[in-house]
Amino acid sequence: MAEVTYSWPENHKARLIGKRISRLDGMEKSTGTAKYTYDINLPKQLIVRALGCPHAHCRVISVDASAAERVAGVVLVHMIKAPGPGDDPVEIRADGTLLVAVAAETEAAAAEGVSKLKVKYELLESFVDDHDLQAAEAKKRTKKAGGGIELDEALGEPGDDDDEEEWEEQKVQELFAQSKYVVEGNYGIDTITHCCLEPHGSTLHWEGDRLKVNLSTQNVSRTDDGYADALKISADEVDVHCEYIGGGFGSKFKPDYWGITAAEIAKKTGRPIKFLLTRDQELKIGGNRPSGFIDVKLGADENGVVQVWDSHHWGTSGFNGSTVSVGNFPYVFRPKNWRRRATGIITDNEPSVAWRAPNHPQACAITQTAYDDLAAKMQADSLDIFLRNLENIDSPEKSLVYAEQLRIAADLIDWRKHWHLHGKGNRRGSVVEGLGIGIHKWGGTANSSNCLLKIHPDGGVESYCGTQDLGTGTRTICAMVLAETLGLPIDAVKVNIGSSTYPFSGASGGSTTVGAVSESHRRAAQEVLAQIFDLVAGKLEVPADKLEASNGSISVVGYSDKSMSWKQACSLIGIQPLEVTSIYKRGDDSPLSSSNVAGCQMARVAVDTDTGVVKIIKMVAVQDMGLVMNRKTAESQIYGALIMSIAAALFEQRINDPKTGAFINSELDNYRLPRLGDTGELVVHFHEPESERARGVIGLGEPPAISGGAAIANAVCNATGVRVPTLPLTPKRVLDALRTAKG
C-alpha cells in the first residue's frame, strides 16, 4: 500500500463537507427519546439529594442526622463536607457547598430527609464585594495576580545607576505627555454563573469492583482517571458513558466531588445511585466565570493610534482569589508601550471554572471599551479608530483579516447609514440608537484524538472514538467525514462515541473537538480506503492510485463503467473486518487542521433613556474558522454565542447579599437570561476565502462568544453619549450613568 497523503477534497468536489447537514440525532432530541444522564434509570436505584450550606463563610460544627435517618424511604445519610461524630469543624467558603447527602428510595423521601438534617454552624465574616478594590485591600482579601511592562526599544534602556521602576514610570509619563489624546476610564464586568440546561451529575452503579458511570461530561475519555484517583482504584476499572449532554460550556470536565460522593454511596449501599444537582445548586456550585474591573489610561497620537497603555485590573474567581488572566490585556490590540498589573480578590464564593473562551470575553469587554471612548473623545468614527489600531495588534499576521472582516460587518449592519457621533443621534421620544464594535481572537487547535474504524465484509462501516457530542453536532461531523472519504451516503456509516472504553479522544473544551475528530476520522478513513483500493486494483487490474470512491462504488477515474460497488469491494476483505486505528496528537503539524482565528462583531441597539432598557436591534458576527465542515451546525454555534453574549451584556450577573454573602438570585426565575424578544436580528457571516479554507479545520466554539459584550457596551455608549461602565447594562446601571453624566 502506498503511503497515504492526508488532505481534504477540493471545494467543488466535496459532497458533504462544507454543506448544510442536519444533526443525525436531531429527531431523538426533538422527540424526547434521547437519553440524558437524568433519563437513565437503573433497577433498585436510589435517589440522592444534598444539603447545600446556607452561609457564604462559616464553620460546620456538627450534624444531627437522626431525624433524617428516620424518614420513611431514607437508606443512607452520607457526610460530604461536614464533620462526623468527634471530628473537627469544617470551614466552608461558599454558599451552596454540599455538606450532607441523603440517599432514598424516592426523590421526595431524599428531599424530606435533607429537610430534617440539623446542622450547627459558627458564622464567620464574609466578603463578596469584588468590585471594591480598596475594601478588599482593607480586609486583606487581595493577592497579586501578575503584571508586566514592555516599552518601545526606541526609548532606550535604564542606565546602570537608574532605578528600573522609576525609569519606567518616567518613560510612561513622558509618553502620556506626548500623546495628543489621553483617555482614562474605569470599566467592569460581573461574575456570571454556569446554568447548564442539564445539571451536573451522574447515574452510576458498581459491578463487583468495576464502576459504571453515566455522566454528564465534556471529557468522556479522561474522567475515569478522576474517579480512579479519588476512589483508589485503577482507571481501567471505571467505565464512563455519555451519549447526550445538556450543555457544559467548560464546567463539566471532572467527576466533581458530588460525583465521587455518588460512587461512595453506591459502594456503601450496594445499589445504583442517581445524583444530579438541583437548579439552585447548579448555579451556586456548578461553576462561574470570574469578574473583572479595570482602571486604564491610554494615550494616542493625532490619528487615534494608541501609543501607550497603562492598566490595573482586579476581580474574583472565588475563594482562591484569582481574576481574569493578565496576559490578555489589552485585548487583541497591543500598543508599542504597555504596562499592566492584576490583583485577585478573595471572596466567599465558589471558585471559577472554564467558561466558553476563558478570560477572553471579560478582557475584550473592559479594554475595547477604552478604544471606543478614544473615538468618542476625538469625535471620530469608532470603526476608523479600530481600523487604524490594527497596525498594533498581538497577531500582526491577522491585521488584513481583521480589516476585511470589519469591512464586511460594516456592510452587513449598514454602518455608514446608521453611524453618528457619540450621543448625537436622532431621538425618537426617549429612545436613541447606537452602533458598537468588538474584535476577538482564539486558538482552536485540534485536540488529540484516536479513531478505530471497522469495515465489515458486508460493507458495513463503524467507527469508535471516545469523544462526546455537547449538542454541537460532533457525531454528525464524524459521520460526514467518513461518508465523504469513503464515497458513501451519510446514513451508511455508524458512529460510536461517548464511552471511555473507546479509543482516547480529548476533552471538548477550547474549541478543540471538531479539529480532533476530523483529524482522526479522516486519517482512519483515508488509510482504510487505501487498503481497499489495493484489493480492488488487483481485481480490476488497474493501479490503485487511479481509483476513486464515490456514489457508493469504487471506480477508475474517468471510467465510471469500470467499477465495483462498495459492497462488492468490501467482500474482498475476507471473513474478518478490516480495522484501522488512527492516532492524532495535539500539536502535530497537519494539513488537515490549523489554529488561530479572528472575528469581529457589531451591534446596533436602542436605549430608552427614561427606563434604561436596552434593546438589541441587530447583531452581526463575521468569523473565520478555516475549513467549514458543516455550515448548519457552524451557524448554530455562532447564533448561540451571540445569544450568550447578549445575556452577559444585558442580563446575567451573580448577585451576592453584601452582608451575608448569600447568592440570592440562584434560580432561573430571577437569574435573568434572554428571551426570544431580547435577541433582535442576528446575522452570521463566514469569512472563508481560499486562504482560510486551505488552513484546514479550526475550532469554532469559543471565538464568537467573545466580542459581543464589548460591541453592545460600545453601542450603548454611542447611543447615549455616556459610558455605562459595568456589564451587565441593567436598566438601573444605565439610568445611574445618565444621571451621573448630568451632574
Disulfide bonds with the S-S distance in Angstrom:
none
